[in-house]
Amino acid sequence: MINTSPLLNYVSSNHDIQAINQWRTDVEQQLQEAFEQGQPIREVIHARSNFIDEALIFLWEHAGLAQTNLSLFAVGGYGRREMLPYSDVDIMILSESDLNAQQEQIVSNFISSLWDVGNFKPGVSVRTIQTCFEQATSDLTVATALIEARLITGNPHLIKWPRRIVSQTWTDKTFFDAKMDEQARRYAQHNHTESNLEPDIKNAPGGIRDINQIGWIAKRHFRVNRIYDLVHLGFISEFELGVLEEAENFLWEIRHHLHRLTKRDENRLLFDYQREIAGIFGYQKEEGKHINYPIEQFMKRYYRTAQQVSTLNEMLLAYFNESVITPRLPNYERNIEMINEHFKLVDGKLAVQHHKIFSENPSAILEIFYLLANRPEIQGIRARTLRLLTLAAKRIDHHYRNNPTHQALFMAIIRSPYRLYDTMVAMKRYGVLGNYIPAFGQIMGLMQYDLFHIYTVDAHTLLLIRNLNRFKEPEFAKDYPVVSSVFQRLNRRDIVFLAALFHDIAKGRGGDHSELGALDAIEFCRAHGFTERECNLVAYLIQNHLLMSITAQKKDISDPDVVKEFAEKIGDMEHLDYLYTLTVADINATNPKLWNTWRSSLMRQLYTHARDVIRSGLGRPVDYQMLIEDTKFAASEVLVDEFALDDVEKVWQELGDDYFLKESADEIAWHTRAILQHGDNPAPLVLLRAHRKAAQDAVQLFIYTRDQPNLFATTVAVLDRMNLDVQDARIITATKAFSLDTYVVLDRFGTLLTDPDREATVIEALVKALNQSDKYPGVMQRRIPRQLRHFDIENTVDVSLNEALQQNMVEIATLDQPGLLAKIGGLFMMQGLDIHSARIATLGERAEDIFFVTKNDGTPLNTEESDLFASQLKAALDEASHQVSHPH
């Protein structure tokens, strides 16, 4: 019991209303102290509700409303006695009939007093019984509020009206259907997942609203005041109630801390608060763990809690629908179809033949998912069966896992032709997958504190399996034409599915998760009847699941040597096909919004180039001269009808062999045509077109201009101002001191190629800037996105010499921020370095960029110069990162 100072000690004999403000402040302090001393959160929030009751009763009587026949009801969270420090105080004044003038004045005085107190956030509605009927009929929010209306003071004869009104305006079915539609809309606003990086703990799936939803529907039908009362009615078990109450306590505690930190009614667990709240819950940095380990452990608890809540929400509401709503439908006849001795279909959903099926036949635990995956007409699992299943899943142990029958069933599920993703999600949700593969259970709810991995590890893993499965469906083939055809000719799809299942399974353990996951996979595959060769193939895919994406993003895949080196690591077409399908599915399951079609096109190019190398023979050296001649011939075939070949050759003689090795024939023809048409015009030539090898969001930019020291810095600064993000850059200087620059850019607005005015504006800005070679446009200052301020990325700069190119390769890893590339370009310019090519990779909050540079005279930096430049560049990046973390 929480004891605080009585309100009457604060108000004087002349009823000083303002004293309530100080009383509420003191009460909040006493409640906080009680909570910090170990008082359960449930008691604290209920106590707050009681103290608000006390204040409202005083104000009600002070306004003279005690002498009327009106009633004061608490509604919403206040009606449930769930009040956090900055929760709204939602109340309803109910009257049997319209208010007379005197009553209206008294009510107005009462409402004014609520605002005068200053320490309430009142939400007030004044209704008659008739207006309640009218509003509840058409407004689900009003009907829901009436269900939870709790009489605080006033006319006791009105106490039964709120629920009576709902009973008369909504049937069980119409109310249930409307609330489920409302929940579906709410889920859609939060991406239909519990695993958002910055979850709304009230409204997202698995949040407090999911618990409220159970209560609203149950209260409407069973006429109870508490979820606890449903135990005696058989609607919910003691165990399920315990899980719900523990989850609710945890969510209330998070919300309590959010209110305290923000001093407002905040429900979003933003990055701004996660670190501090994790510390309040006792998650501290541990020796040998990375800096974000406490946050990840705290959020892991949150995600697991949210998963439990959403699962119970689904199961209990399905049970209500199956046992109460559906049987009462007009002309309802239960449709039963026998499947086998263990299961039957009831109204299209799987049900056990009797309640001891799982205990007497443990293999039925996996058999039910085998049926779900292999019979597309099955609509799901009945709620009663789900209850039995979730309890049975807890009994899966090493004896169960080592049973050959169970192993065969699990692999039959993996090899099923239908609904593998949905089946695996169900196996995870009901506790089967995490118990059958304990290592998978360890990654459930595990998040990575960054902006690139937007899903928990378990959610990402299952989405990867979904993406793989989609490659065989015609509707997705148009988006992934190459990888779809590759996937469909794989001999053993179960190999890539198991590689997907285990590829991140060792995250969070420390060490190399690829190596540890490969060991887990080999043990699993051996136990499940795979040959050593097949085991090794699965392990290879896990060990190398990042190889293809790293090569495509960080290396110049137009370089034949890079492709040859990659192909030699792969070895043969079988390994390449499996790795390609796994990689594309993986990158699209990591963060679809951040992974774009330009990066996907890089993967496609790398695959096709590596395929050609493997087919022609890995041992054969690269015939550079033949590649150059082939490219020139293909480009000349395009140009021959427009220009004399002598004129074409004259342009090409100004360019080095490297140009013809790294540019495609199509691009060379585009460049050459533009240069010949431009003639001797000294003005810069700037052209834009859609990238032919990528999708519409990638734009090719071609610049032909006199060479100048600040060319790259000027160009990227202008592009940044034009809201264009550079993904790839190549700068080639012709022998007559003209520069041929090609960029691949992504348009933040997506209108560059469809809006002629914008296209003209971009070209005009570039031409103007390049004409004023002595004036660097500088970096445009932009506000740093809120989320980026919470990440502490260690800046790294590595400068090495590429012997073949005689250029320095500068690798930079730093925090992404507006104008970053323009800033880096300016730093290179000030150091007197020319940039010859660049590869830009932004992975969430992290930028990993590679530049190939020389000094202005075309020679590379020596060791001493490289070390000095690396330290200067790192210092500049450290300063920029400090400004991001500590904005003025």
PyMOL commands that set and color helices and strands:
alter all, ss='L'
color gray80, all
select helices_A, chain A and resi 7-9+19-36+41-62+65-67+76-79+101-117+129-138+140-147+156-158+161-169+172-188+208-222+229-232+238-262+271-280+293-328+357-360+364-374+383-393+398-401+404-414+420-429+432-436+438-443+457-470+474-477+481-488+493-502+513-527+532-543+547-554+560-570+573-590+597-616+624-639+645-653+657-662+665-678+711-721+756-771+786-790+820-830+863-885
alter helices_A, ss='H'
color red, helices_A
select strands_A, chain A and resi 71-74+89-95+122-128+150-154+336-338+343-346+349-352+685-690+698-706+724-733+738-747+796-802+807-815+833-843+846-855
alter strands_A, ss='S'
color yellow, strands_A
deselect
rebuild
show_as cartoon
